[in-house]
Amino acid sequence: MDVTVTITESDRIAPGAPPSFRFSSFWGVALVAGLIGGLLLVLGVPRLIAAVQALEARGVLWSVYANAEVPPAVLARATDGLAVAGTWVRDGESEGDRSLLLAHRALLAPTPAEQGALWTAAEAAAVSALSVAPGQPSVWARLADLRERRGDREGAVVALRMSMLSGSFVPALMVPRIEQGLRLLAVLDHETLDLLKRQIRLTWVANPKFVVTLSARPDAGPLVREALADLNESELKQFQRRHATGP
């Protein structure tokens, strides 16, 4: 009876169509619907497996962000879970998280050899993350730090520049980026130096006390004064709005 109803509805859409055509249309629609459903299932299964594998890492990451103590074994399991998840679905954010956990493990490693291997793995994970999702200023900043640690100052400058370009106003990153820029000052190219000066001006808007303290340091004072001399009207207005100064 159901088939009869369907054929009758088809007659209304295409009157005069032969029965063979009506049956073909019905099964054609069913086949397409089945293929779409199967495709969605195939696409969804890897994401589901990846999400399950990364589940423990979510809580561990929150603990790391909160500076809570996390046992090395728990960090290792979380890192391994993200690695397995990455074999199912390559995700730039998850790879960036794996880089963070590997770097955290390196800080806790008991021997220089283990520490060195973890620093290398953390750098590789950061590069992998940025190859998928390059717009991650925190991962660029981590890559800059990892490269500087192993003495690649030119590579660190490239990553530092990309961190500032991909997100200039990120309060959690601004002070560390300035400090690193000062350490790398001798090898900064003109473009990165200009970005560093802009970072100082933006930090003055958000955290003037830090910039005032920075200006008193012999290694930073001249650069700070040079940067602040280029404050534009927009930056001055932002400072006034944030700190309620002026009329």
N, C-alpha and C positions, 0 to 999 in steps of 0.2 A: 504493500500500500504506500509505503514511503516513496518508493521509486516512481510509482504512478503519479504521486503529487508533484514530484520533482520534474517529471516529464511534462506535466501539464503546465507548470510555471515556465518551463523552457519554451513551450508552445506560444505562450503569451509574448515572450521576448523575441522569438524568431519564428513567426508563423510560417508554416509551409516547409520548415526544415525537415529533412528525412530523419527517420528514427535512428539510423546509424550515427548521424551527425549529433543528435541530441545525446545519445549515450557517450559518444566520444568527448563531447564538451563536459559532461558530468565527471567522467574519469580524469579528463585533463585538469580540471580545477582541483580535484582531489589529489592528483599527483603533485601539482605545484604546491598545494598547501602542505602536503607531507614533506616535500623537499625543503620548504622553508622551515618547517618545524624541526626537521633533522639538522639543518644548518645551524639554527639557533641553539639546539642542544649541543652540537659539536663545539660551537664557539663558547658556550657557557660552561662546559665541563672543565676546561683548563683553568678558567678564572676561578671556578669554585675550588678546585684543588689548590691553586696558588693561594687563595684567601685562607684556606685551612692551614696550609704550611706556614703562613706568615702570622698566624693568630697569636702565638706566644710572643713573637717579636714586638707586637703592638704594645703590650704591657711593659716589656723590658725597655722599650724606647722611652716611654713616659717616665720610667724610673731614672733613666740616664739623663733626660732633660731636667728632671727635678734634683739632680745631683745626689740621688739616693745610692746607697751601696748595693751593688749587684754582684753576686758571686761569679767568678770566671766561668764556671760550668754552665750557668744560666745564660751568660752572654754568648758562649760558644753555641749552645743549642739554638738560641735566637738567630745568630748569624747563619748557622747551617739551614735553618728553616727558610730564611729569606733567599739563600742560595738555591734551594730546591724550588721555591716558588718562582724564581727567575728562570728556571728551565722550562716552566709551563707557560708563563706570561712574562715577557721582558718589559719591565716597568721602571722608568727613570727614577721615580720617587722611592721605590723600594730599594733600588740599587744604591741610591744616596743614603738611605737608612742603614743599609748593610755596611757602607763605607764608615759611617759614624760608629757603629758597633765595633767594627774591626779596629778603628783608631782608639776606641775606649779600651778594648782588650790589650792593645799594644802598651798603653799606659800602665796596665796591671801585670804585664808579662814578667816572669821571674828572671829571665836571662836575656842578655843582649841579642842572642841569635833568634830567640822566639820573638822578641820585640821587633827586630828588623824585618822578619818575615811578615809580621802583622802590619807594619807600616807599609810595606810593599803591596800587600793585599788590599789595604785600605785605599791606597792611591789608585790601584787598578779598578777597584769598585767605583771610585769617584769618576774616573775617566769613562767607564762603562755607563754610569748614570747620565753623564752629560752628553754622551753620544746619542742617547735616546731623548733626553729632555734638557736642552742646554740652558733654559731659563731658570736656573736654580742658583741664586746668589750665594746661599749658604754652602752649597756643595763646591762651587768655585772657590769660595774662601777656604774651605777645608783642603782642597787640592793645592791651593797656594801654600798653605801651612805645611802640607806633606812634602811638597817639592822643596821648600826651604829647609826642612829637616834633613833631607839627604844632600843638601848643598847645591841643588839646581836653582840658583838665584834667578836666572833668566826665565826659566819655566815658571817660577813662582810669580814673577812680574806679570807674565801673560795671564795666569789664573787670577791674580789680584785685579788686573784691569777688567777681566770679564765679570768678576764679582761686582765691581762697581757699576759696570755698564748694565748688567742684568737686574740690578736693584740698588739704586743709589741711596735711597732712604730706608734703611733697615736698621733700626736702633740697636739691636743685639749684635750687629756686625760692624758698626761704624767705628767704634773705638779700637777693636782688634785690627781692623783694616788700616787705620791710621798708624798704629804702632808698627805693624808689619811694613807699611810703606816707608816709615822712617828708617827701619832696619835695612831696607833695600834701596835707600835713597840714591846710593852711588851708581846703581845700575838701572834706574828708572828712565824710560824713554820720555820724550816730551809729552806725548799724549797721556801716559799714565801719571806723570807729574801733575798735569792739569787736573786730571780726575781726582788725584789725592788732595789737591788744594780745594777743589769743590767739596770733597768729603769733609774737610776741615770746616768749611763754611756751613755745610748742612748740620754738622755736629754742633757748631756754635749755636745754631737755631734750636736744636733739641736739647743740648747739654752744655750750656755756656760755661759752667764751673770747670768742666774737664778741659775745655779749650783755654780758659784763663790759666789753669795750672800748667797746661802743656806749653803755653807761651813763655813760661818762666824757665823752661828746660833749655840748656845750651844746645842740645842736639835738635830741638824743635822750634825754638823761639823765632829765628829768622823766617822759617817757612810759614809759621802761623801768621806772623805779621804780614807777610807777602800775600797770603791767601785772603786774610780779612780786608786787606786794602782793596780787593776786587769785589767786595760785597755789592750786590746790585739792589735795586729798589724792591724787587719782589722778595728777596731774602730778608731785607730789613723789615718789610711788612709782616712776613711770617714770624719773625722774632717778636715783633710788637704784639701780634695776636696771641702768640703762645705764652708770652710772659707779661702781658697786660702793661706794657710800658708805652709811653707817649700819650698823645691826646686821644 
